[in-house]
Structure formats: C-alpha cells, structure tokens
Amino acid sequence: MFALMNHGDAMAAAAIAIAILMVCTWLVSLVMKNASIVDLIWGFGFVVVGWVTYLGSDTTSALSTLSLTLVTIWGLRLAIYLTWRNHGKGEDFRYVAMRKRWGQRFPIISLFTVFGLQGTIMWVVSLPVQLVMTESDSEIGLIAILGAILWAVGLAFEAIGDAQLTRFKSDPSNAGKVMNRGLWRYTRHPNYFGDACVWWGLAVIALTVTPWGLVGAALMHLFLRRVSGVTLLEKSLVKRREGYAEYIKVTSPFIPRPPKKS
C-alpha cells in the first residue's frame, strides 16, 4: 500500500497518467488516421486522473470519495455521449484542416499541438480533483455540499441540453435550423454553461483542502467562454446556420436568462 500523497505527489501522478493516456491515444489516432478520438477521451481522462490519485493513497476521506464519484459520473457520461454522437462520422473539420496544412508532418505535430496541449489543459483543469485526494480526514461540510449542488446543476444543464439538441437534430424537418427550444432558449450553450458549473462545483468542494483548485475551474471557464467553446464554435455557426445571427441577438451566450425581445 502507498502512503498518503502530498500535493506534489498527486500532481506528479496525474501528470504521468495523463501523459501515458495521451501518447496511447495519439498512437491509436495514427493507426485510425483520425485525430478526433482525442475529443472522445477528454472526459475519460479526468476519470483516470481521479482514480489514479484516489488509489495512490491507502487513506481516503469522505471528501475525496465524493470528488471521485462526481468526476467519474461526469467524465463517463461525457465520454459515452461523445462516442455515441460521433460514431460513424469522419475526422472533425478542425483536424482535417490541420492535416492539409501540415501534410506529412501532421502526425508528429499533432502529438504536441493536439494531444500534448489537451493533456496539459486536462492536468490544470483537474487540479480540484487531484488536490482533494491528498486529505485523509476531511469530512463533507457545508462548503462541499454547496459545491456538490453546483456540480449537479451543471450536470443537469449538460445532460438535458445534449438530449434536447439530439432530439431536435433527429427530426429531418429541423435540418439547417437553429435550435432555440428548451434550455437553448435561455442560453446558446447550455452544455458549456453546465460544464463550467461542474468544474466550479468541484473547485468549491476542493476549497475544504486548498484554494488552488479554483485555478482549474477558471481555466475551464476561460476555454469554454472565450477560446475553444463559445467563441470558436459560433464563428462557424453564423456561416452555417441561417438565422443564427438573429439568435445571437436575443439569446444569452452563456449564463441562462430570459431571451430579449426580437
């Protein structure tokens, strides 16, 4: 059995686990000639981090068990959903464009710019989960309960938003139309908002141990709101979806609120 890990041990164990996972995924992507699989293992990677750091110590607490349970539920749901949604589809247009740009150099470049980059982001974002695992006697107090409630709100927004969008797309009459029903009436990205709430919730739970988990939640929020989430996706949606520009004018980009009058 291992002794209780300190913060450095947990962060190192998480880094090694993520590196192994990403390199293995990269090798599979070379065989499949499809870098999109990195998106499928994104959620699963956080589950790996949770279990590696949890099992790295023979002394656990109610708080670490709670964090492990929540990140496992979130990560597996996301991994299963994305695998189901992308089944039978080709490589994502982002990686197709990169492949054309870099040609024969794409395999080695993708190791660093796709798999290595996502692995690094995963390591930082998962700090709340990693650091909680270093405590042996933390109980579930009011702060942890509030964090779990925020996590539950986030998971609900993600799962319900994904289900509503899937049902909308399954109707052929909605082809090319803008999804503006259900949760999508109050926020243009209920899944991204939910994702942010999940990680802020996990960071609040980690406050019982350390405030450094807030760094992971803040980075996730930044990417979802300003980098690879809302901003990047909407650049293409405005071009591909008739009426999306009008949808932007009346619907909140992130935090849910009643739509403006058209």
N, C-alpha and C positions, 0 to 999 in steps of 0.2 A: 504494500500500500504506500501511497505517497503522503508526504507531509502537507499541511495546509499551505497553499501557494500564497505568495505576496503579490502585489500588483504587477511587479516586473515579470514574475513567473507566468502569470496569467496572460499578460500581453505577448510574451515570447511564445507561449504555447499556441495562442490564437494565430500569431503571425506564421508559425511553421505549418499549422493545419491549413490555413488559407493558401499558403504557397504551394503545398502539395496538391490541394484540390484544384487550384487554377492551372498548374502545369499539366495535371492529368486531363483536365477539361480541354486545354489547348491541344494536347496530343490527339484527343478524340476528334477535335474540330478539324485537324489536318487530314485525318482519315475520311471524315464525312464531307470535307470541303464546305463547311458551314460554320462560320464563327458565331452564328446566332445562338448556339447552345449555351453560350456564356450567360445569356439572359435567363435561361431555364434553371440554371443552378444558383442564381443570385439569392433567392430566398433560402434554398437548401444550405448555402454556405453559412448563413447565420445559425442554422440549426447545428451544423458541425462545430462552429465556434462555441456555442452554448454547451454542447455535450463534452467536448474536449476539455474545456476549462472546469466544468462541473465534476467530471470524473478524475480530473487531475489532483484532486484532494480527497482524502478519506473522511474529511469532516465537512459536513454541509449544514446549511441553515434553512429555516422556513423561507427566508427571503430569497436565497439562491435557488431553491426549488421552485418558487413562484416565478422567478425570472426565466428559468429554464423552460418551464411549462408554457409560458406565454410566447416566448420566442420560437419554440417548437411548433406551436399551433399556427402562428403567423407564417413562419417560413415554409412549412409543409403545404399550407393552403395555397400560398402564392406559387410555389413550385409546381404543384399539381395543376392548378388553374392555367398557368402559362404553358405547360407541356401539352395539356388538352387543347388549348386555344391555337397553338402553333403547329399541331400535328398535321403533317402532310404539306405544310407550306414551305416555300424555299427560304433562302437566306434573306435576312432583313435588308432593306434597301440601303441602310447606312453602311453595312459591311460590304455589300455589293459595290458601292461607290468607292470604298477604301480599297477593295481588291483591284478595281480597274485602275485606280490611281497609282498603287504601289507595284502592281504586276507580280513578278516572281519574288519580290522582296516581302510581299504581304505576310507570308507565314511567320517570319521572324519578327517583323514589325508588329504584327497583331499580338505576339506574346507580351510585348511591353505596353503598347497603346490601348489594347482591348482587355486582355486577361490580367496583365500586371496592374493596370490602372484600376480596374474594378476590384481587384483583390485588395489594393491599398485602401480604396474607399470603404470596402467592407470592413477592413480592420479598424478604421477610425470610427465608423458608424456603430460597430458592435461594442464599443468601449463600455456602455452601460451594462451589458451582459457580462463582459469579461471581469469587470471590477467587482461586481456583486459576488462573484464566485470566490472571492478571497476572504469572505467573512464566515466565521463558524458559529456565531451566536446572535446574529441579527434576527429579530422577530418581525412579524408583519404588523406594523403600526399604521397610524392614520395616513402618513405620507405615502406609504406603499399602497394602501387601499385606494387613495386618490389616483395614484399612478396607474393602478390596475383598471380603474373606471375609465380613465382617459384612453388606455390601450383598448378597452372593449368598445368604446365609441369609435375609435379608429378602425378596428377590425370590421365593425358593422358597416361603416361607410365604404370600406374597400369591397367587402363581400357583396353587399347589396348593390353597390354601383356596378360591379362587374357583372352580376346576374342580370341587372336591368339592361345593360348595354348588350349583353349576349342575346337576350330575348328580342331586343329591338333589331339587331342585325340579322336574326334568323328569319325575319319577315321580309320576303323579296320586295315588297312594296316600299320598304324603307331604304332601298339601295340609293346611296348618294345623298341621303337626307341627314340633317343634323339631329342628333339625339338631345332632346330638351325636355325629357319627361322624368318623373320620379326625382331622385336626388340630383339628376343632371339639370333640373330646372333651377336649382339653388346654387350650384357650383359647377363650373365647366369641367372640373376634375375631382369628383368625389373620391375616386380611388387614390389619387395623390394626396388629397387632404387627409384621408384615412391613414395612409402610410405615415405621414408626418405625425399624426396623433399617436400612432402605435409607438413610434420611437421616442416622442416626448414622454409618453407614459412610462416606457422602460427607463428613461433617464430619471424621471421623478422617483421611481422605485429605487434606483441606484443612489439617490440623494441620501438615503439612510447610511450609506457607506462613504460616498465621496461625491463632490460636485462635478468631477471630471467627466462623468457620463454625459453631461449636458453638451459637451463638445461633439459627441457622436450624433446626438439628435439635431443639433444646429447644422451640422454638415449635411445630413439627410434633408433637412428642410430647405437648405440653400440649393441643393441639386434639384429637388423636386419643383421648387418655385421659380428658380432663376437660371438653371443651367440645362440639364438634360430632360427635365419634366415638362412643365407648362410652356416655357419659352420655346424650346426646340420643337416640340410637337405641334404647337399652334402655327408655326411658320409654314408647315406643310398642310395643315388642315384648312387654313384660309384659302389655299390654292386648290385643294381637292374637294372641299365641301361647299356647295352652293348654299348661301345663307349663313355661313359660319361667321362672317364679319358682323352681321346683324346680331347673331347670338352673343358675340363678344361684347357688344354694346349694352346688352340688357342683363347679362348673367355674370355673377362674381367669378373671378378667375380661380379662386382657391377656397377662402373661408365661406361657408354657406350663408346665404342671406336671400331674402325675397328678391325676385327679379325686378329690374327697373321697368317702368312703362316704356313701351316701344315708341 
